[in-house]
Amino acid sequence: MNEPKIILDLTGYLAFMQEEELTPRTQMTYINAVAGYFEEFGELTKENVLAWKTELSKRCSASTVNLYLSAIRHYAKFQEKAIPVKSLKVQRINSVENVISDDDYRYLMDMLFDEERQWYYNILILAKTGARISEAVRLRKRDFMKGYARFESKGKVRKIIIPSCLKRELESYLYYLKPEDFVIRAKSAKWSGLEPMQTASFYNALQRFAKRYGIAPEVMHPHSFRHHFAIKVYESTGNISFVSDMLGHSSINTTAIYTRMSSNQQQKMLDSALNW
């Protein structure tokens, strides 16, 4: 007897993801991946998934392919069927790339302090807390008053400590805000303080500053300042466990990347070592 065909049911799948408490971002990613799969293949079978994996591998990175495979496995779980397709091996990165340099960071902040003070503060918050952009835009004045913020996701609690030096520097900036106001703000007369900035707006602003100040656009993204924070804290403390805690990593192996030099630093050290 043939098994019943597994067809597309996005409405039921969305309810299933909500029941499992997947984040809205993950839900959207999985929905798009599953919809894309069914548009191309129409039926969920191991053979089709293997063919899809091969096609994806030609145009996507290994990590993106694995994300899409996770989505289709999760959809199969919703349909109470197993799809035993292996993920691609992801090459381990042995250097930190696309992180803003100390010189570019200082130059950027000097220029913004004089020209766009609002954005000076917005970026400073990222660089001095190590928060993810999705976390940083949700920080409120009351969090600075307490000295920390707590965010919950998938049953886990993430605590972001706000350093004293940052609170001191933002003291006059925060003075006129209400406790419930979001701290990272767009420069808009319509802004009420009750809505967080869109992360895409933050990224677009960084790209605008990259062009204005002649900084490489590939290092001007929100996560670059989280990387910068991690590198500086590790250089200062030498304590990888502490850095891991500050970043909210579930595994210290994830944090270990910050103990490695960038490829440019590796090149300089090698050149110095081979000057005989």
N, C-alpha and C positions, 0 to 999 in steps of 0.2 A: 504493500500500500504506500503510495507516494505521500510525502509530508506536505502539509498545506503551505502554499507560497506565503512568504513574508513580504508584505507590501507597505507602502508609506502611510503612516498615521501620525502626522505632526501634532495634532491636537492632543491625542492621548499621550504622546511622548513628552510634550511640554508639561502636562500634568504630572507625569512620572518624575521628571527632573525636579519639579517644584516640591514634590513629596520627599525626594531625596535631599532637598535643600542645597542643590547646586547653585552657585552664584549666578546672577543675571548674565554676567559676561560669558560664563561657561555655557549657560543655556543657549545664548545666541550663537556662540561658536559651534556648538554641537548641532543645533538646528540647521545652520548653513551648510555644515559638512554633510549631514545626512541627506538634506534636500539635494545637494549637488551630486551625491552618489546615486540617488534614485532617479534623478533626471538623466543620468548617463546610462544606468544599468537596469533600472526598473524593478529588479528583484534582488533580495538579499540572499546570496549564497557565498560559500567560501571561495569558489572559483571566480565569481565576479569581484569579490573583495581583493583577491590576489591580483587580478587584472587592473583594478583601480589603483592598487598600491604601486604597480609597475608604472602606470601612466603618471601618477603623482610624483614619483621619484625623478621623472624626466624634467619636471618644471618647478619642484618645490624642494626646500631644504629637508634634511632628515628629521629635524625636530617638528617641522610643519606636517610632514607625512605621518609621523607618529601621533600628533595631535588629532589628525583626521581619523586615523585608525582607532584611537581611543573613543572617538565619537561613535564610530560605527559599531564597535564592540559594546558600547553602552546602550545603543539602540537595540542591538541583538538581545542584550540582557532584558530590556523592556519587553521584547517579544518572546522572552523565555527561550532563547536559543543561543548556543555558544558558537562564536566564530573564531576558531583557533588560528589566527594569523599573527605572526611575530612582528614586532616593531623593528625598524631599521636601527642599526648600530650608529650611535652618534659619536663622532670623533671628539675625544676629550681636548678641550682648549688648554694650552699650556702658557697662555699669556693673557693679560687684560688689555682689551682693545676698545677703541671708540670712547675713551674717557677724557674729559677735558683736562688739559695740563695745568699745573700750578700757575704758570705764567699767563695762560689764556684766562684762567679763572680770576686771577687778580685784576687783569686788564678789563675783563667784562664787568666785574663788580665796581671797579673804579669809575667806568663810564656810566653805568646805570645809576650809581649813587648821585651823580651830577645831573644826568639827563632824564632818568625814569625811576625815581625813588621807589614808586610802588613795586616795580619789577625787581628792583634791588632786594626788597624785603621778601618778595615771593620766592626768588631763587635762594636767598639766604636760608629760608626755612627748610628747603630741600637739602641744602648742603650741610646744615648743622644738626639735622635730626636723622638723616638716612632714611626718611620715610619714602615709601612708594608714592608715586604721584596720586594714585587713587586714594591714599590715606591722607596725604598732605592737603589736598583740596577740601578735606572734611574736618580739618582742625578748626576749632572755634576759640574765641577769646577765653572762654572758661577753662579750656585745656591749658592755656598758658598760665592762668591764675593758679591752677592746681600743680602745674609742673609736669604733667603727663597726660596722655590720651589713651583710651582703650577702644579697640575695635574688635568685633567678633565676626568670624567667617568660618563656615563649615564646622562649627562647634569649637573652634580654637579662639583663644583670646590673644590679641597682639597689643603689647604695651609700647608706646612711643614716649621716651623720656625727652623732655624739652630742657636743654642745658641752660644754666643760669646766664651764660654769656649771651645767648640768643634772647632770653627774656629781657635782659638789660638793654640790648640794642633795639628791641622792638617796643620798649616801654612807651615812648611818645607816640608811636604809630598806633598802638593798641588803645591809647587813652580814650579816644572818642568812640570806640566800638562798644556795643552791648555784649554782655557775656555770651549770648547765644549766636552772635554774629560769626560767620566764617571769616578767617583771617586772610587767606589767599583770595584776592579779589581782582576782577577785571576793572580797568579804568572806564567806568560807565556811569553816567548820571542816573541811569535807571536802576542801578544796583541797589538792592534793599538790605543786603547782608544776610538774607534768609535762604539764598540759593548758592550752592558751591560753584566754582568755576568749572567749566568743561575741560577735561584733560586735553582734548584736541586743541582748545584755545591756547593752553599753556605751550604745547608743542609748537604750534604755529608762531607764537611770539618768539620762542627760542630760535626758530629758523630765520625769522626776521632780524633778530639781533646778530645771528651768524653772518648774514649778508652785510649788515650795516657796519660791523666791526671787523670784518675780514677773518672770522674764526671758521675753521672747517665745519661744515654743516653736519657731518657725521658724528661729531662729538657734542652737538647742541641738541640734546634730547633730555627729557626729565630724568631718565634713569642714569644718565651720565653723572649727575650730581650725587646720586645715591652711591655709585661706584667711587666717586671722589671722596665722599665721606668715609666709606669703608677703608680705602687705602690710607687716608690720613690718620684715622683712628688706629689702624694696625701699625703704621709706622711709629706712632707715638707710644703705644702701649705694648706692642709685640704680643698681645693676648688675643689669639684667634677665637677663643671661646667667648670672650667679651664682645668682640665684633659680631660674631654669629648671633648672640643674644640681642644686640642693638638692631640688627637687620631683621630679626624675626625669622631666621632660617630654621627649618626643622632638622637639618643635618649640618654638621660642621664641615662636611665634605663640600657642600655648596659654597661655603665661605672661603674655602682654601684657595680659590682662584685669586683672592686678593693678596695672597702671600707671594704671588709670582709677578715678575716684572713685565712691562709691556714689551712688544717686539722691538721697539726703538731702544728701550733701555737695555735689552739683551744684546742688540747690535753694538751699542756703545761699549758695554762691558767686554764683549768679545774682542772688539777692535783694540781696546786698551790692553787686554791680556795677551794679544798676539802682536805686540809692537816690537818684536825682536826679529 
